[in-house]
Amino acid sequence: MIKLDIINEVVNRTGITKTKAELAVETVFGSMKKALSTGDRIELRGFGVFNVRPRKTGIGRNPRTGAEVSIPPGKAVRFKPGKELQSID
């Protein structure tokens, strides 16, 4: 599923125009990005939880040369599905 599929589903279920549905979806995703960039936790009941966790430093390898490369610490977005999402068969 891509963003356009979500927009079309909003149009089909609500009957609003495609432009307004696109604005609504973009607003939701923009708000989620903003919250995650500030380190906030996003909890969607029945779906799951998004949060940002620190990533450790590490040592990787250049696949062409085999030389070791230092990987700097960073942050990664993690998703933990809720119970209802886990029970999908």
DOMI-130239 format. One record per residue: residue number from 1; residue in one letter; x, y, z of N, C-alpha, C, O in turn. Coordinates in steps of 0.2 Angstrom, whole numbers, plus 5000, padded with zeros to 4 digits. Layout:
N
+------+-------+------+------+------+------+------+------+------+------+------+------+------+------+
: bake : torse :  n.X :  n.Y :  n.Z : ca.X : ca.Y : ca.Z :  c.X :  c.Y :  c.Z :  o.X :  o.Y :  o.Z :
+------+-------+------+------+------+------+------+------+------+------+------+------+------+------+
:  NUM :     a :    X :    Y :    Z :    X :    Y :    Z :    X :    Y :    Z :    X :    Y :    Z :
...
+------+-------+------+------+------+------+------+------+------+------+------+------+------+------+
end
This chain:
89
+------+-------+------+------+------+------+------+------+------+------+------+------+------+------+
: bake : torse :  n.X :  n.Y :  n.Z : ca.X : ca.Y : ca.Z :  c.X :  c.Y :  c.Z :  o.X :  o.Y :  o.Z :
+------+-------+------+------+------+------+------+------+------+------+------+------+------+------+
:    1 :     m : 5004 : 4994 : 5000 : 5000 : 5000 : 5000 : 5004 : 5006 : 5000 : 5009 : 5007 : 5004 :
:    2 :     i : 5003 : 5011 : 4996 : 5006 : 5017 : 4996 : 5002 : 5023 : 4998 : 4996 : 5022 : 4999 :
:    3 :     k : 5005 : 5029 : 4998 : 5001 : 5035 : 5001 : 4995 : 5036 : 4997 : 4990 : 5038 : 4999 :
:    4 :     l : 4995 : 5035 : 4990 : 4990 : 5036 : 4986 : 4984 : 5032 : 4987 : 4978 : 5034 : 4987 :
:    5 :     d : 4985 : 5026 : 4989 : 4980 : 5021 : 4991 : 4977 : 5023 : 4997 : 4970 : 5022 : 4998 :
:    6 :     i : 4980 : 5026 : 5002 : 4977 : 5029 : 5008 : 4973 : 5034 : 5007 : 4967 : 5035 : 5009 :
:    7 :     i : 4975 : 5039 : 5002 : 4971 : 5045 : 5000 : 4965 : 5042 : 4997 : 4959 : 5045 : 4998 :
:    8 :     n : 4965 : 5038 : 4992 : 4959 : 5035 : 4989 : 4954 : 5032 : 4994 : 4948 : 5032 : 4993 :
:    9 :     e : 4957 : 5028 : 4999 : 4953 : 5025 : 5004 : 4949 : 5031 : 5008 : 4943 : 5030 : 5010 :
:   10 :     v : 4952 : 5036 : 5010 : 4949 : 5041 : 5013 : 4944 : 5045 : 5009 : 4938 : 5046 : 5012 :
:   11 :     v : 4945 : 5045 : 5003 : 4940 : 5048 : 4998 : 4934 : 5044 : 4998 : 4928 : 5046 : 4998 :
:   12 :     n : 4935 : 5037 : 4997 : 4929 : 5032 : 4996 : 4925 : 5032 : 5003 : 4919 : 5031 : 5002 :
:   13 :     r : 4928 : 5032 : 5009 : 4925 : 5031 : 5015 : 4921 : 5038 : 5017 : 4916 : 5037 : 5020 :
:   14 :     t : 4924 : 5043 : 5016 : 4921 : 5050 : 5018 : 4917 : 5054 : 5013 : 4913 : 5057 : 5015 :
:   15 :     g : 4919 : 5053 : 5007 : 4916 : 5056 : 5001 : 4918 : 5063 : 5001 : 4915 : 5067 : 4997 :
:   16 :     i : 4924 : 5065 : 5004 : 4927 : 5072 : 5003 : 4931 : 5072 : 4996 : 4932 : 5067 : 4993 :
:   17 :     t : 4933 : 5078 : 4994 : 4936 : 5078 : 4988 : 4943 : 5075 : 4989 : 4946 : 5075 : 4994 :
:   18 :     k : 4946 : 5073 : 4983 : 4953 : 5070 : 4983 : 4958 : 5075 : 4986 : 4963 : 5074 : 4989 :
:   19 :     t : 4957 : 5082 : 4984 : 4962 : 5087 : 4986 : 4962 : 5088 : 4994 : 4967 : 5088 : 4997 :
:   20 :     k : 4956 : 5088 : 4997 : 4955 : 5088 : 5004 : 4958 : 5082 : 5008 : 4961 : 5082 : 5013 :
:   21 :     a : 4957 : 5076 : 5005 : 4959 : 5070 : 5007 : 4967 : 5070 : 5007 : 4970 : 5067 : 5012 :
:   22 :     e : 4970 : 5072 : 5002 : 4977 : 5072 : 5001 : 4980 : 5077 : 5007 : 4985 : 5075 : 5010 :
:   23 :     l : 4977 : 5083 : 5008 : 4979 : 5087 : 5013 : 4979 : 5084 : 5020 : 4983 : 5085 : 5024 :
:   24 :     a : 4973 : 5081 : 5021 : 4972 : 5077 : 5027 : 4978 : 5072 : 5029 : 4981 : 5072 : 5034 :
:   25 :     v : 4979 : 5068 : 5024 : 4984 : 5063 : 5024 : 4991 : 5066 : 5025 : 4995 : 5064 : 5030 :
:   26 :     e : 4993 : 5071 : 5021 : 4999 : 5074 : 5022 : 5000 : 5078 : 5029 : 5005 : 5078 : 5031 :
:   27 :     t : 4994 : 5080 : 5031 : 4995 : 5084 : 5038 : 4996 : 5079 : 5043 : 5000 : 5080 : 5048 :
:   28 :     v : 4993 : 5073 : 5043 : 4994 : 5068 : 5048 : 5001 : 5065 : 5048 : 5005 : 5065 : 5053 :
:   29 :     f : 5004 : 5064 : 5042 : 5011 : 5061 : 5041 : 5016 : 5067 : 5043 : 5021 : 5065 : 5046 :
:   30 :     g : 5014 : 5073 : 5041 : 5019 : 5078 : 5043 : 5019 : 5079 : 5051 : 5024 : 5080 : 5053 :
:   31 :     s : 5013 : 5079 : 5054 : 5013 : 5079 : 5061 : 5017 : 5073 : 5064 : 5020 : 5074 : 5069 :
:   32 :     m : 5016 : 5067 : 5061 : 5020 : 5062 : 5064 : 5028 : 5063 : 5063 : 5032 : 5061 : 5068 :
:   33 :     k : 5030 : 5065 : 5058 : 5037 : 5066 : 5056 : 5040 : 5072 : 5061 : 5045 : 5071 : 5064 :
:   34 :     k : 5036 : 5077 : 5062 : 5038 : 5082 : 5067 : 5038 : 5080 : 5074 : 5043 : 5081 : 5077 :
:   35 :     a : 5034 : 5076 : 5076 : 5034 : 5073 : 5083 : 5040 : 5068 : 5084 : 5043 : 5069 : 5089 :
:   36 :     l : 5041 : 5064 : 5079 : 5047 : 5060 : 5079 : 5054 : 5063 : 5079 : 5058 : 5062 : 5082 :
:   37 :     s : 5054 : 5069 : 5075 : 5060 : 5073 : 5075 : 5062 : 5076 : 5081 : 5067 : 5078 : 5083 :
:   38 :     t : 5056 : 5078 : 5085 : 5058 : 5081 : 5092 : 5059 : 5076 : 5097 : 5060 : 5077 : 5103 :
:   39 :     g : 5058 : 5069 : 5096 : 5059 : 5064 : 5100 : 5053 : 5061 : 5104 : 5054 : 5058 : 5109 :
:   40 :     d : 5047 : 5064 : 5102 : 5041 : 5062 : 5105 : 5039 : 5055 : 5103 : 5042 : 5052 : 5098 :
:   41 :     r : 5035 : 5052 : 5107 : 5032 : 5045 : 5106 : 5025 : 5046 : 5103 : 5021 : 5050 : 5105 :
:   42 :     i : 5024 : 5041 : 5098 : 5017 : 5041 : 5095 : 5014 : 5035 : 5096 : 5016 : 5030 : 5094 :
:   43 :     e : 5008 : 5035 : 5100 : 5005 : 5029 : 5101 : 4998 : 5029 : 5098 : 4994 : 5034 : 5099 :
:   44 :     l : 4996 : 5025 : 5094 : 4990 : 5024 : 5090 : 4987 : 5018 : 5093 : 4989 : 5012 : 5091 :
:   45 :     r : 4982 : 5019 : 5097 : 4978 : 5013 : 5101 : 4976 : 5008 : 5095 : 4973 : 5010 : 5090 :
:   46 :     g : 4977 : 5002 : 5097 : 4975 : 4997 : 5092 : 4979 : 4995 : 5086 : 4978 : 4991 : 5082 :
:   47 :     f : 4984 : 5000 : 5085 : 4989 : 4999 : 5080 : 4996 : 4998 : 5082 : 4999 : 4993 : 5080 :
:   48 :     g : 4999 : 5003 : 5086 : 5005 : 5002 : 5088 : 5009 : 5008 : 5091 : 5005 : 5013 : 5091 :
:   49 :     v : 5015 : 5008 : 5092 : 5019 : 5013 : 5095 : 5025 : 5015 : 5091 : 5029 : 5010 : 5089 :
:   50 :     f : 5026 : 5021 : 5089 : 5032 : 5023 : 5085 : 5036 : 5027 : 5090 : 5033 : 5031 : 5094 :
:   51 :     n : 5043 : 5026 : 5091 : 5047 : 5030 : 5095 : 5054 : 5030 : 5092 : 5056 : 5026 : 5087 :
:   52 :     v : 5058 : 5035 : 5094 : 5065 : 5036 : 5092 : 5070 : 5033 : 5097 : 5069 : 5035 : 5103 :
:   53 :     r : 5074 : 5029 : 5095 : 5079 : 5026 : 5099 : 5086 : 5027 : 5097 : 5087 : 5028 : 5091 :
:   54 :     p : 5091 : 5028 : 5101 : 5098 : 5029 : 5099 : 5101 : 5023 : 5096 : 5099 : 5018 : 5098 :
:   55 :     r : 5105 : 5024 : 5091 : 5108 : 5018 : 5088 : 5116 : 5019 : 5090 : 5119 : 5024 : 5090 :
:   56 :     k : 5118 : 5013 : 5092 : 5125 : 5013 : 5094 : 5130 : 5014 : 5088 : 5129 : 5013 : 5082 :
:   57 :     t : 5136 : 5016 : 5090 : 5142 : 5016 : 5085 : 5143 : 5009 : 5083 : 5142 : 5004 : 5087 :
:   58 :     g : 5146 : 5008 : 5078 : 5148 : 5002 : 5075 : 5154 : 5002 : 5070 : 5156 : 5007 : 5068 :
:   59 :     i : 5156 : 4996 : 5068 : 5161 : 4995 : 5063 : 5158 : 4991 : 5057 : 5156 : 4986 : 5059 :
:   60 :     g : 5158 : 4994 : 5052 : 5156 : 4991 : 5046 : 5161 : 4989 : 5041 : 5167 : 4991 : 5042 :
:   61 :     r : 5160 : 4986 : 5035 : 5165 : 4985 : 5030 : 5162 : 4988 : 5024 : 5157 : 4987 : 5022 :
:   62 :     n : 5167 : 4991 : 5020 : 5166 : 4993 : 5013 : 5166 : 4986 : 5009 : 5171 : 4983 : 5009 :
:   63 :     p : 5160 : 4985 : 5006 : 5159 : 4979 : 5002 : 5164 : 4978 : 4996 : 5166 : 4972 : 4994 :
:   64 :     r : 5167 : 4983 : 4993 : 5171 : 4983 : 4988 : 5178 : 4982 : 4990 : 5182 : 4978 : 4987 :
:   65 :     t : 5181 : 4986 : 4995 : 5188 : 4985 : 4997 : 5189 : 4981 : 5003 : 5194 : 4978 : 5004 :
:   66 :     g : 5183 : 4980 : 5007 : 5184 : 4976 : 5013 : 5187 : 4980 : 5019 : 5188 : 4977 : 5024 :
:   67 :     a : 5188 : 4986 : 5018 : 5191 : 4990 : 5023 : 5186 : 4992 : 5028 : 5180 : 4992 : 5027 :
:   68 :     e : 5188 : 4992 : 5034 : 5183 : 4994 : 5040 : 5181 : 5001 : 5040 : 5185 : 5005 : 5038 :
:   69 :     v : 5175 : 5002 : 5041 : 5172 : 5009 : 5041 : 5169 : 5010 : 5048 : 5165 : 5006 : 5050 :
:   70 :     s : 5170 : 5016 : 5051 : 5167 : 5018 : 5057 : 5160 : 5020 : 5056 : 5159 : 5025 : 5052 :
:   71 :     i : 5155 : 5017 : 5059 : 5148 : 5020 : 5058 : 5146 : 5024 : 5064 : 5146 : 5022 : 5070 :
:   72 :     p : 5145 : 5031 : 5063 : 5143 : 5035 : 5069 : 5137 : 5033 : 5072 : 5132 : 5030 : 5069 :
:   73 :     p : 5136 : 5036 : 5079 : 5130 : 5035 : 5082 : 5124 : 5039 : 5079 : 5126 : 5044 : 5076 :
:   74 :     g : 5118 : 5036 : 5079 : 5113 : 5040 : 5076 : 5106 : 5038 : 5080 : 5106 : 5036 : 5085 :
:   75 :     k : 5101 : 5040 : 5076 : 5094 : 5038 : 5079 : 5090 : 5034 : 5074 : 5091 : 5035 : 5068 :
:   76 :     a : 5086 : 5030 : 5076 : 5082 : 5026 : 5072 : 5075 : 5026 : 5074 : 5074 : 5025 : 5081 :
:   77 :     v : 5070 : 5026 : 5070 : 5063 : 5025 : 5072 : 5061 : 5018 : 5072 : 5063 : 5014 : 5068 :
:   78 :     r : 5058 : 5016 : 5078 : 5056 : 5009 : 5079 : 5048 : 5009 : 5080 : 5045 : 5014 : 5082 :
:   79 :     f : 5046 : 5004 : 5078 : 5038 : 5002 : 5078 : 5037 : 4996 : 5082 : 5040 : 4991 : 5080 :
:   80 :     k : 5033 : 4997 : 5087 : 5031 : 4991 : 5090 : 5023 : 4990 : 5089 : 5019 : 4994 : 5091 :
:   81 :     p : 5021 : 4984 : 5086 : 5014 : 4984 : 5084 : 5010 : 4982 : 5091 : 5012 : 4979 : 5096 :
:   82 :     g : 5004 : 4985 : 5091 : 4999 : 4983 : 5096 : 4996 : 4976 : 5096 : 4997 : 4973 : 5091 :
:   83 :     k : 4993 : 4974 : 5101 : 4990 : 4968 : 5102 : 4985 : 4966 : 5096 : 4986 : 4961 : 5094 :
:   84 :     e : 4981 : 4971 : 5094 : 4976 : 4970 : 5089 : 4979 : 4969 : 5082 : 4977 : 4965 : 5078 :
:   85 :     l : 4985 : 4972 : 5081 : 4988 : 4971 : 5075 : 4992 : 4965 : 5075 : 4993 : 4962 : 5069 :
:   86 :     q : 4995 : 4963 : 5080 : 4999 : 4956 : 5081 : 4994 : 4950 : 5080 : 4996 : 4945 : 5077 :
:   87 :     s : 4988 : 4951 : 5081 : 4983 : 4945 : 5081 : 4980 : 4944 : 5074 : 4975 : 4940 : 5073 :
:   88 :     i : 4983 : 4948 : 5069 : 4980 : 4947 : 5062 : 4982 : 4940 : 5059 : 4988 : 4939 : 5060 :
:   89 :     d : 4978 : 4937 : 5057 : 4979 : 4930 : 5054 : 4980 : 4930 : 5047 : 4981 : 4925 : 5043 :
+------+-------+------+------+------+------+------+------+------+------+------+------+------+------+
end
